[in-house]
Amino acid sequence: MNRGTAALRPGEQSVLLALQSLGTASRRQLSLVTGLPRTTLTAAVSGLLERGLLAEDEDTGPRTGAGRPATVLHIALANRTVAVVEFGHHAQATTLVSYDGRVLGRADLPARAERSMSAVTTGITENIRRMTATPPDSMVVALGMPVLSDGRGLRHARPHELGGPSPAVPLPAWIRADPVPALEAVFMTPLQVANDANLAALGEAEHGAARGARAAVFLRVLGGYGAGIVINGRLFSGAGGVAGELAHVSVREDGALCACGGRGCLATTARGHLDHPGDLMAFFDEAVGMHDVLGRAGHDPRAQRYLTDIGRTLAEPLASFLTLLNPDTLVVDADLGPGAAFVISGLHAALRRRVTPPAFQALRIVRGELARHAIAVGGSVLARQRYVDALVSPQRRLGPGESGADRRHDQPRVGVTDVRTGQVQRRKRPVRSVD
């Protein structure tokens, strides 16, 4: 929490709440939106600027006359950073990201199963020190498995119960329980835990292929099938934290029992594992891995057919869900590279037949834009939302792992309609990454 936020006055909270939805606004627009008297608004803006909670920039929009350029206000985010630690199926890394979505640095993180929590936290600390001399304002831990809805542990006790592929680097045993208290004790900073597909969905919705979408679904393909759902800019993880667990949608009533407790889940079928060695051997008549398949996507018809079939396979559990949710954007895992086009082709052909026509016609199916940075950028969105939620409602501090969505009903109510367009506006910033 930034200095002085506990003493925010009602007028200051109203200004922050309006900017939370508008993104940027002039003083005149804030006056119209909040309904605050001019003197109260002036005092509120001045106080927030002095505390460093607001920033003021020159308005880059069209000018309507001569004279000094107009300025716009926005919540100050560029100088706040989050360390996003990924313990995924195929990557373990620490990434430093600003709250406005700029990737500032990335370093691999050794995460062998035998490593103790102490060794892992030392590695995280060393990575952060290489990237910045200033400690990050918060930390997000991304896990390649379902996370409890309160963000303080995993839905499953053992990684193999997820039905997906085994991690390329096994996860440390301590992270499979409740990593939050231990990590908070070491780093002394607010910490959240989230599923990696959910974070990628947030990243693509805020800074990537799903910018401006009212309801977006991110489809993870590599590292185990899964989906992340973002509605009106907020992550939807469900009551039990398992929303989007595509691998555990039943596709065969008489199928095999699954470790999740269901029967005939996608994870139990022959195509439930993207890079299953036996499946790949049968299809290609040689020992190949999924990365080999993706590398051949530009010239090998068998690789193209295999990827197209994956799209058709995923369409079955997706179809009913897409009809019910009626999202406007479906983002396909950018890590597929050129292979994404063939997965999208298979999805498009099968979903056209299975999804009700009005829902299908409203749906864009696109390749993601953020690739390996999607999870880290999504972590910055999650950290920013938590920070801003706490600013506009400082009387109720958010607990670790809490996104703030569950407490929005406690916030003060103000109008948030953009007086220029009549629509709610949200600030979008381009992602600038470092490789």
DRENDRENKOL-916160 format. One line per field, with one value per residue (C-alpha): x, y, z. Coordinates in pm, whole numbers, plus 50000, padded with zeros to 5 digits. Layout:
BEGIN
X	(X/...)
Y	(Y/...)
Z	(Z/...)
***
This chain:
BEGIN
X	(50000/50135/50200/49902/49634/49470/49385/49216/48918/48585/48653/48989/48833/48569/48838/49033/48720/48628/48980/48973/48704/48783/49159/49233/49024/49059/48960/48643/48547/48616/48392/48106/48155/48200/47962/48211/48211/48499/48683/48651/48772/49068/49171/49130/49337/49610/49632/49654/49920/50124/50108/50220/49895/49802/50006/49932/50022/49962/49644/49746/49394/49282/49310/49005/49175/49491/49660/49820/49765/49511/49625/49472/49501/49548/49637/50017/50131/50452/50684/50529/50654/50558/50781/50597/50739/50636/50636/50489/50500/50768/50916/51033/51123/51116/50989/50984/50687/50557/50194/50122/50233/50593/50822/51142/51343/51323/51551/51524/51462/51606/51319/51416/51190/51461/51530/51413/51199/51507/51703/51415/51360/51734/51711/51414/51597/51908/51699/51522/51852/51991/51695/51643/51798/51452/51244/50920/50596/50429/50473/50256/50324/50194/50128/50046/49760/49429/49451/49197/48956/49112/49454/49619/49692/49630/49309/49488/49741/49957/50045/49972/49607/49555/49560/49793/50152/50415/50616/50939/51098/50912/50769/50923/50724/50668/50480/50214/50074/50035/50327/50177/50275/50628/50694/50537/50759/51070/50990/50780/50555/50190/50168/49907/49894/49714/49677/49905/49631/49421/49710/49772/49404/49434/49746/49587/49265/49444/49746/49717/49486/49168/49204/48861/48674/48377/48414/48732/48851/49219/49284/49604/49728/50092/50157/49812/49472/49312/49126/49120/48805/48802/48472/48470/48841/48818/48932/48656/48794/48467/48350/48606/48888/48850/48666/48829/48970/48912/49099/48832/48526/48355/48354/48257/47986/48127/48489/48756/48751/48959/49164/48950/48651/48478/48442/48538/48724/48919/49235/49155/49107/49367/49395/49387/49765/49894/50244/50169/50465/50248/50003/50281/50459/50139/50076/50429/50583/50888/50987/50902/50808/50553/50816/50926/50567/50543/50872/50733/50404/50517/50602/50489/50127/50124/50214/49947/49688/49789/49750/49420/49291/49389/49165/48878/48935/48922/48607/48402/48436/48443/48125/47858/48060/48098/47726/47640/47898/47876/48223/48336/48699/48871/49250/49463/49799/50061/50337/50215/50390/50305/50116/49846/49697/49620/49474/49253/49148/49037/48856/48679/48552/48426/48282/48088/47896/47857/47802/47467/47491/47441/47714/47951/47897/47987/48308/48657/48915/49262/49619/49760/50006/50215/50365/50603/50528/50151/50163/50394/50193/49876/50047/50098/49728/49633/49872/49749/49384/49457/49645/49375/49095/49270/49315/48948/48842/49127/48909/48918/49268/49285/49423/49689/49557/49245/49181/48937/48648/48471/48477/48364/48023/48193/48325/48165/47930/47989/47897/48170/48033/48282/48134/48302/48162/47890/48078/48297/48661/48958/49318/49523/49901/50122/50344/50714/50910/51275/51418)
Y	(50000/50344/50600/50784/50567/50487/50858/50901/51132/51043/51287/51126/50781/50900/51035/50707/50498/50702/50668/50296/50262/50555/50500/50864/51178/51554/51751/51863/51506/51397/51674/51559/51191/51219/51509/51663/52042/52215/52304/51950/51799/52039/51953/51579/51582/51797/51569/51254/51407/51509/51156/51008/50818/51010/51109/51383/51366/51577/51476/51309/51328/51571/51936/52159/52499/52699/52751/52523/52147/51989/51735/51412/51232/50861/50640/50625/50274/50299/50315/50018/49668/49307/49000/48718/48375/48096/47732/47594/47266/47386/47701/47821/48188/48516/48818/49179/49372/49723/49763/49917/49598/49666/49365/49494/49173/48794/48523/48145/47986/47640/47452/47087/46878/46813/47181/47315/47624/47801/47723/47834/48161/48230/48184/48420/48680/48659/48695/49004/49164/49114/49299/49585/49747/49839/49562/49496/49621/49280/48922/48682/48308/48136/47762/47518/47359/47466/47708/47733/48024/48209/48188/48015/47668/47410/47235/46899/46749/46585/46721/46391/46414/46693/46448/46670/46606/46581/46901/46913/47014/46863/47117/47149/46954/47258/47451/47178/47266/47633/47847/48183/48213/48088/48318/48617/48559/48558/48849/49064/49173/49114/48785/48623/48273/48210/47949/48026/47995/48244/48489/48448/48524/48845/48947/48894/49069/49379/49413/49150/48993/49036/49409/49567/49235/49220/48844/48666/48306/48214/47859/47702/47418/47359/47236/47076/47183/47462/47789/48123/48336/48717/48906/49287/49292/49066/48709/48454/48151/48005/47921/47642/47788/47534/47740/47674/47329/47205/46879/46779/46832/46496/46397/46027/45912/45559/45670/45587/45720/46033/46129/46444/46225/46245/45991/46025/46355/46487/46414/46040/46013/45924/46288/46422/46461/46687/46542/46182/45980/45690/45919/46106/45781/45637/45952/46021/45670/45809/45945/46315/46567/46844/47107/46903/46905/47281/47324/47125/47313/47533/47251/46907/46814/46552/46812/47044/46766/46675/47035/47076/46762/46911/47207/46975/46775/47086/47209/46929/47037/47405/47416/47408/47642/47898/47885/47945/48218/48380/48544/48779/48658/48319/48357/48056/47996/48211/47968/47742/47978/47907/47597/47817/47880/47510/47468/47771/47618/47299/47493/47715/47427/47222/47511/47635/47307/47282/47635/47806/48042/48376/48285/48165/48474/48699/48505/48604/48323/48473/48382/48538/48826/48801/48450/48373/48705/48647/48496/48764/49049/48891/48886/49261/49307/49101/49299/49629/49538/49442/49767/49988/49800/49864/50232/50292/50094/50137/50055/49690/49564/49269/48943/48739/48577/48794/48972/49226/49111/48965/49300/49534/49568/49752/50031/50377/50419/50688/50724/50605/50698/50870/51210/51211/50885/50778/50453/50326/50364/50172/50280/50060/50070/49890/49611/49670/49355/49276/48954)
Z	(50000/49913/50184/50320/50157/50493/50531/50193/50205/50041/49755/49687/49687/49438/49203/49219/49166/48858/48715/48789/48522/48293/48282/48197/48239/48251/48558/48383/48299/48657/48783/48561/48643/49019/49078/49322/49372/49196/49516/49652/49325/49306/49662/49600/49280/49437/49739/49526/49300/49604/49747/49417/49369/49052/48748/48496/48127/47820/47639/47313/47170/46897/47002/46970/46979/47035/47368/47618/47556/47787/48044/48165/48497/48564/48857/48888/48796/48594/48895/49075/48993/49055/49050/48871/48955/48716/48824/48503/48312/48073/48226/48563/48559/48748/48552/48667/48527/48589/48694/48354/48177/48069/48097/48258/48285/48292/48434/48444/48782/48862/49028/49060/49277/49535/49592/49926/49967/50099/49781/49558/49745/49722/49346/49325/49533/49313/48998/49131/49237/48887/48739/48985/49291/49420/49581/49389/49539/49519/49400/49199/49184/48869/48888/48609/48804/48959/49249/49529/49489/49783/49616/49912/49783/49513/49424/49387/49623/49356/49009/48832/48945/48695/48409/48207/48107/48376/48416/48217/48548/48849/49087/49435/49693/49914/49643/49619/49962/50059/49948/50045/50414/50356/50063/50236/50538/50319/50087/50321/50035/49932/49743/49522/49373/49044/48771/48477/48212/48408/48420/48046/47990/48193/48003/47661/47771/47897/47669/47395/47139/47347/47420/47449/47472/47709/47757/47650/47678/47656/47535/47666/47449/47540/47892/47927/47801/47997/47962/48136/48145/48169/48194/48183/48257/48562/48596/48658/48841/48972/49321/49363/49154/48871/48606/48271/48354/48002/48059/48309/48094/48035/47668/47711/47951/47956/47962/48215/48568/48614/48919/48950/49040/48704/48424/48059/48103/47807/48009/48006/47628/47369/47260/47615/47616/47344/47338/47436/47294/47180/47003/46827/46729/46583/46381/46255/46254/46432/46771/46772/47039/47027/46959/46657/46534/46572/46389/46096/46081/45795/45553/45677/45589/45866/46126/45989/46003/46359/46478/46294/46468/46804/46725/46637/46958/47174/47002/47160/47525/47425/47216/47487/47705/47425/47354/47720/47787/47441/47456/47183/47170/47189/47213/47120/47290/47114/47217/46936/46695/46329/46445/46598/46254/46208/46558/46488/46154/46329/46600/46349/46136/46433/46634/46332/46340/46719/46850/46807/46505/46690/46940/46668/46452/46747/46820/46706/46717/46720/46804/47121/47094/47412/47379/47667/47837/47860/48211/48349/48198/48339/48678/48650/48574/48880/49102/48963/49020/49378/49436/49282/49457/49788/49698/49626/49933/50185/50483/50375/50298/50061/50191/50010/49696/49687/49358/49492/49271/49574/49750/49479/49641/49929/49710/49693/49399/49137/48772/48535/48194/47965/47888/47546/47412/47651/47715/47995/47897/48032/47990/47763/47745/47495/47623/47570/47643/47683/47549)
***
